[in-house]
Amino acid sequence: MAWWKGWSEEDGSSLKGILHFDPAPDAQVLYKAMKGLGEGNGFGREGEVTAEGFLDPSHFILPPRVFIPFRHLVPGTDEQAIIDILTKRSNAQRQQIARSFKEQFGKDLIESLKSEVSGKFERLIIALLYPPSKYDAKELHDAVKGLGTSEGVIIEILASRTKVQLQEIIKAYKEEYGSNLEEDIKSDTSGYFEQILVCLLQGERDDPRCHVDSALVLQDAQALHAAGEKIRGTDEIQFITILCTRSATHLLRVFDEYQKLANKSLEDSIRSETHGSLEDAMLAIVKCTRNVHGYFAERLYHALKGAGTSDGTLIRVIVSRSEIDLNLIKAEFLKVAGKSLSAMIMEDTSGDYKTALLSLCGSN
């Protein structure tokens, strides 16, 4: 199934938020969870807090000769309460919770959470609080402006987002970082790879009419064949132009015609004719056109398999797709990995990080 269908024809979301939503109580739960004043402080109703902010020992009911280490008498962060709220609300609901938190307690929710949690769990929880376009903008900014360019992140986002989403990302990037996304990409990449990224950023593949010109399909297939298989050397510009400016419905027909002409798939030709980041970008476009859910399933599988987990990819894909098509991605993941996404998450992650990921994934 082509990538563009995933946005309009199937509801594969694993997260839908809750009905009869009120942000104020959720904000209060989060505040208590970060201040250790909720029911999760280990004392139930017997542990009370004095006006000075210290626990009053006279209210503890403990069996005789029971020793409790001091660290357990000091209320801390209730991570489970944070998980229960933030992984069970939609992104729009989380934005309302953040506003309510600021109104009630005069504090920024993201900054408050950063002071209470850490590591991979922090990275996941904070990702949930960004609006989608700002989250993608942040990931792109980190990929472009961090130590070394993270080409895979840039390719994933630009190859899989719609024109409207790309426009929102460009706007959010400008607002958040005061610079132009296209110019930043140009300054950090070069050659044909730079050209394909800039071309993708224009979002020209969207075509709501879904009209396919059969003559142009054959012309494009022949042009790709001549650009790659029939001549010495590869005409990269021809590949970039067709892959980045034609609609998904058109490209699917081109892929079929190319197979007939070349007796091999376009993917095989790309692998034999290109290399490095340019190859990765072209393959991502073809995979997203054929089956966007399969593309993300592969991204998740490679993030989880082998020694070490690519937590950035794992977090980004699950957070960004949870309200779109994560259930459909999970079905494709099962085909790719031979086991469920939840099973691999349980094997490769731990603690509150694992609990939060599994909550976002939903049931198998």
matplotlib code that plots the C-alpha trace (Angstrom):
import matplotlib.pyplot as plt

x = [0.0, 1.4, 2.5, -0.2, -3.1, -1.9, -3.1, -6.6, -8.0, -7.0, -7.1, -4.1, -3.5, -2.6, -3.4, -6.6, -6.7, -9.6, -13.2, -14.6, -11.1, -10.3, -6.7, -6.8, -6.9, -4.2, -2.0, -2.5, -1.6, 1.6, 2.5, 2.0, 3.9, 6.9, 6.6, 6.1, 2.8, 0.5, -0.6, 2.5, 4.7, 4.7, 2.8, -0.8, -3.1, -0.9, 1.9, 1.1, 3.1, 3.4, 3.1, 6.8, 7.0, 8.4, 6.8, 5.4, 6.6, 3.8, 1.4, 3.3, 1.8, 4.6, 5.0, 7.5, 11.2, 10.7, 13.6, 13.0, 16.0, 15.9, 15.7, 12.3, 11.0, 11.7, 9.0, 10.3, 9.1, 6.1, 7.1, 4.1, 1.7, 3.6, 3.4, -0.3, -1.1, 1.2, 1.0, -2.8, -3.6, -3.5, -1.0, -3.7, -4.7, -1.1, -0.8, -3.9, -2.3, 0.9, -1.1, -3.2, 0.0, 1.5, -1.7, -2.1, 1.5, 3.3, 5.8, 6.7, 5.8, 8.7, 11.3, 9.7, 9.8, 13.5, 14.4, 12.7, 13.5, 16.5, 18.1, 16.0, 12.9, 13.3, 13.9, 10.7, 8.5, 9.7, 9.1, 5.5, 5.0, 6.1, 3.4, 4.1, 5.6, 7.8, 9.0, 10.0, 11.6, 13.6, 14.7, 15.8, 17.6, 19.5, 20.3, 21.7, 23.3, 24.5, 28.0, 28.0, 24.9, 22.4, 21.5, 19.1, 16.9, 16.7, 15.8, 13.2, 11.3, 11.5, 10.7, 7.6, 5.8, 3.1, 3.3, 1.1, 3.3, 6.5, 5.1, 4.3, 7.7, 9.4, 7.3, 8.0, 11.8, 11.9, 9.9, 11.9, 15.4, 15.3, 16.8, 15.7, 15.5, 16.4, 19.4, 20.6, 20.3, 22.2, 25.0, 25.4, 25.1, 26.4, 26.2, 23.3, 22.3, 21.8, 19.7, 17.4, 16.8, 16.0, 13.7, 11.9, 11.4, 9.2, 6.6, 5.8, 4.8, 1.3, -1.4, -4.9, -6.4, -4.8, -4.8, -2.2, -1.0, -0.1, 2.1, 4.1, 4.4, 6.0, 8.2, 9.4, 10.1, 12.1, 14.0, 14.9, 16.0, 18.2, 19.6, 20.7, 20.8, 21.3, 24.2, 27.6, 27.3, 24.2, 22.1, 21.3, 19.3, 16.8, 16.3, 15.9, 13.5, 11.1, 11.2, 10.7, 8.1, 5.7, 2.7, 2.6, -0.1, 2.1, 5.3, 3.6, 2.8, 6.3, 7.8, 5.8, 6.8, 10.4, 10.4, 9.2, 11.9, 14.8, 13.8, 14.7, 13.1, 14.0, 15.3, 17.9, 18.9, 19.3, 21.5, 23.7, 24.0, 24.2, 25.7, 25.9, 23.3, 22.0, 21.2, 19.5, 17.4, 16.2, 15.4, 13.4, 11.3, 10.6, 9.8, 7.5, 5.7, 5.2, 4.3, 5.0, 4.1, 6.6, 9.2, 8.7, 8.6, 12.0, 13.3, 12.0, 13.4, 16.9, 16.7, 16.0, 18.0, 21.7, 23.9, 22.6, 19.3, 19.0, 16.8, 16.5, 14.8, 12.7, 11.4, 10.8, 8.9, 6.7, 5.9, 5.3, 3.2, 1.2, -1.7, -1.5, -0.7, 1.4, -1.0, -0.5, 3.2, 3.1, 1.4, 4.2, 6.8, 5.6, 6.2, 9.7, 10.9, 8.9, 7.8, 5.8, 7.1, 6.1, 8.1, 11.3, 10.8, 10.5, 13.7, 15.8, 14.6, 14.0, 12.5, 10.2, 11.4, 10.1, 6.8, 6.2, 7.1, 4.8, 1.9, 2.3, 2.3, -0.9, -2.0, -0.8]
y = [0.0, 3.4, 5.8, 8.4, 6.0, 5.6, 9.2, 9.0, 5.5, 3.4, 4.2, 2.2, 4.3, 2.6, 5.7, 7.7, 9.6, 9.5, 10.6, 13.3, 14.7, 17.4, 18.6, 20.1, 16.8, 15.3, 18.3, 17.9, 14.2, 15.0, 17.7, 15.3, 12.6, 14.9, 16.2, 12.8, 13.9, 11.4, 8.0, 6.5, 7.8, 4.4, 5.4, 5.3, 7.3, 7.0, 9.2, 12.9, 16.0, 18.8, 22.5, 22.7, 20.1, 17.2, 13.9, 13.6, 10.3, 10.3, 9.4, 6.2, 2.9, 0.4, -3.1, -3.3, -3.9, -3.0, -1.1, 1.1, 2.8, 6.6, 6.9, 5.1, 7.7, 10.6, 11.0, 10.8, 10.8, 8.5, 7.4, 5.1, 8.0, 10.0, 7.0, 6.5, 10.0, 10.9, 7.6, 7.4, 10.9, 12.1, 14.7, 17.4, 16.4, 16.6, 20.1, 21.1, 19.3, 21.4, 24.6, 23.7, 22.7, 26.2, 27.9, 26.0, 25.8, 28.5, 26.0, 24.6, 20.9, 19.9, 21.7, 20.2, 16.7, 17.1, 17.9, 14.7, 12.0, 11.1, 9.0, 7.2, 7.5, 11.3, 11.4, 9.4, 11.4, 14.8, 13.6, 13.0, 16.6, 18.2, 18.9, 16.7, 19.4, 20.8, 17.3, 16.6, 20.0, 19.2, 15.9, 17.5, 20.3, 17.8, 15.7, 18.7, 20.7, 17.9, 16.3, 14.9, 14.8, 12.0, 11.3, 8.5, 10.8, 13.4, 10.7, 9.1, 12.3, 13.9, 10.7, 9.8, 13.1, 14.7, 18.1, 19.7, 18.1, 19.3, 22.8, 22.7, 21.3, 24.1, 26.7, 25.1, 24.9, 28.6, 29.6, 27.4, 27.9, 31.1, 29.6, 28.1, 24.3, 24.1, 26.3, 24.3, 21.1, 22.6, 23.8, 20.4, 18.1, 18.1, 16.7, 14.5, 13.7, 17.4, 17.7, 14.8, 16.1, 19.6, 18.1, 16.0, 19.1, 20.7, 18.0, 17.6, 14.0, 14.7, 14.5, 14.3, 13.8, 10.4, 10.7, 8.7, 9.6, 6.2, 7.8, 9.6, 6.4, 4.6, 7.7, 7.8, 4.0, 4.3, 7.3, 5.5, 2.5, 4.6, 6.6, 3.5, 0.2, 1.0, 3.5, 3.6, 5.4, 6.7, 9.8, 10.6, 13.7, 11.7, 9.4, 12.3, 14.2, 11.3, 9.9, 13.3, 14.9, 12.2, 11.1, 7.7, 6.4, 7.3, 5.9, 2.5, 2.2, 3.3, 0.6, -2.0, -0.8, -0.6, -4.2, -5.2, -3.2, -4.1, -7.6, -6.4, -4.2, -0.5, -1.2, -3.7, -1.1, 1.6, -0.7, -1.6, 2.0, 4.2, 4.0, 5.7, 8.2, 8.8, 5.1, 5.1, 8.1, 6.6, 3.3, 5.1, 6.9, 3.6, 1.7, 4.5, 4.5, 0.8, 0.3, 3.0, 0.6, -1.9, 0.9, 1.9, -1.8, -2.2, 0.9, -0.4, -3.9, -2.6, -0.3, -3.2, -6.1, -6.9, -5.5, -2.3, -0.5, 2.6, 4.4, 7.6, 5.7, 3.6, 6.6, 8.7, 6.1, 5.0, 8.6, 10.0, 7.1, 6.2, 8.3, 7.5, 3.9, 2.2, -0.8, -1.3, -1.0, -3.6, -6.1, -5.5, -5.8, -9.3, -10.3, -8.8, -10.0, -13.2, -11.8, -8.9, -5.4, -5.7, -8.9, -7.3, -4.2, -6.4, -8.2, -5.1, -2.4, -2.2, -0.2, 2.7, 3.2, -0.2, 0.3, 3.5, 2.1, -0.9, 1.4, 3.5, 0.3, -1.0, -4.6, -7.0]
z = [0.0, -1.0, 1.7, 0.9, 1.6, 5.2, 6.0, 4.6, 4.1, 7.2, 10.9, 12.2, 15.3, 18.5, 20.6, 20.4, 23.7, 26.1, 26.0, 28.3, 28.7, 31.3, 31.4, 34.9, 36.9, 34.6, 35.3, 39.0, 38.8, 37.0, 39.5, 42.4, 40.6, 40.3, 43.9, 45.5, 47.0, 45.3, 46.4, 44.9, 47.8, 49.5, 52.6, 51.4, 53.6, 56.6, 55.3, 55.5, 54.7, 57.2, 56.3, 56.2, 53.5, 55.6, 56.3, 59.8, 61.3, 63.8, 61.1, 59.9, 60.9, 60.8, 62.3, 65.2, 64.4, 60.7, 59.3, 56.2, 54.5, 54.7, 50.8, 51.0, 53.5, 51.0, 48.4, 44.9, 41.3, 40.5, 37.0, 36.6, 37.1, 34.4, 32.1, 32.7, 31.8, 28.9, 27.0, 27.2, 26.0, 22.4, 21.4, 21.3, 24.8, 26.0, 24.7, 26.8, 29.9, 29.4, 29.3, 32.3, 34.2, 33.5, 34.5, 37.8, 39.0, 37.0, 35.7, 32.3, 32.1, 29.9, 32.1, 35.2, 33.7, 32.7, 36.3, 37.5, 34.9, 32.9, 30.2, 27.5, 29.6, 29.6, 25.9, 25.2, 27.7, 26.4, 22.8, 23.6, 24.7, 21.4, 18.7, 15.7, 13.5, 16.3, 17.1, 13.5, 13.3, 16.5, 15.2, 11.9, 13.7, 15.9, 12.8, 10.9, 13.7, 16.0, 15.9, 12.4, 10.2, 10.9, 7.4, 8.3, 10.4, 7.6, 5.0, 7.2, 7.9, 4.4, 2.5, 4.6, 5.3, 3.2, 1.6, 4.3, 7.0, 5.4, 5.2, 8.9, 9.7, 7.7, 9.6, 13.0, 12.2, 11.4, 14.6, 16.9, 15.6, 13.6, 10.5, 7.2, 7.1, 3.4, 3.8, 6.8, 4.9, 2.0, 4.3, 5.9, 2.8, -0.7, -4.2, -5.4, -1.7, -1.1, -4.3, -3.4, 0.1, -1.2, -3.8, -1.2, 1.0, -1.7, -1.2, -4.9, -4.7, -3.4, -6.0, -4.6, -8.1, -8.3, -12.1, -13.9, -17.4, -19.0, -21.6, -19.0, -16.9, -19.9, -20.6, -17.0, -16.9, -20.1, -18.8, -15.6, -17.5, -19.8, -16.8, -15.0, -16.8, -20.5, -20.4, -18.9, -15.6, -13.9, -14.6, -10.9, -11.8, -13.8, -10.8, -8.4, -10.6, -11.2, -7.7, -6.0, -8.3, -9.3, -7.2, -5.4, -7.8, -10.8, -9.3, -8.6, -12.3, -13.2, -10.9, -12.7, -16.2, -15.1, -14.0, -17.5, -19.2, -17.0, -15.8, -12.3, -9.7, -9.4, -6.0, -7.4, -10.0, -7.3, -5.2, -8.2, -9.6, -6.4, -3.0, 0.4, 1.5, -2.0, -2.3, 1.2, 0.2, -3.1, -1.5, 1.2, -1.4, -3.2, 0.0, 1.3, -2.1, -2.1, 1.6, 4.2, 7.0, 5.8, 5.6, 9.3, 10.3, 8.8, 10.6, 13.9, 13.3, 12.5, 15.5, 17.8, 16.4, 17.0, 19.7, 21.2, 20.4, 18.2, 20.8, 18.7, 15.8, 18.2, 20.0, 16.9, 15.0, 17.8, 19.0, 15.5, 14.2, 17.4, 16.3, 12.6, 11.7, 14.4, 14.5, 10.7, 11.2, 13.9, 11.5, 9.0, 11.8, 12.6, 9.0, 9.0, 12.5, 13.0, 16.4, 17.6, 18.2, 21.8, 22.2, 20.9, 23.0, 26.1, 25.1, 24.3, 26.7, 30.5, 33.3, 32.9, 29.4, 28.4, 30.3, 28.4, 25.0, 25.5, 26.7, 23.5, 21.3, 22.7, 22.6, 19.9]

ax = plt.figure().add_subplot(projection="3d")
ax.plot(x, y, z, "-o")
ax.set_aspect("equal")
plt.show()
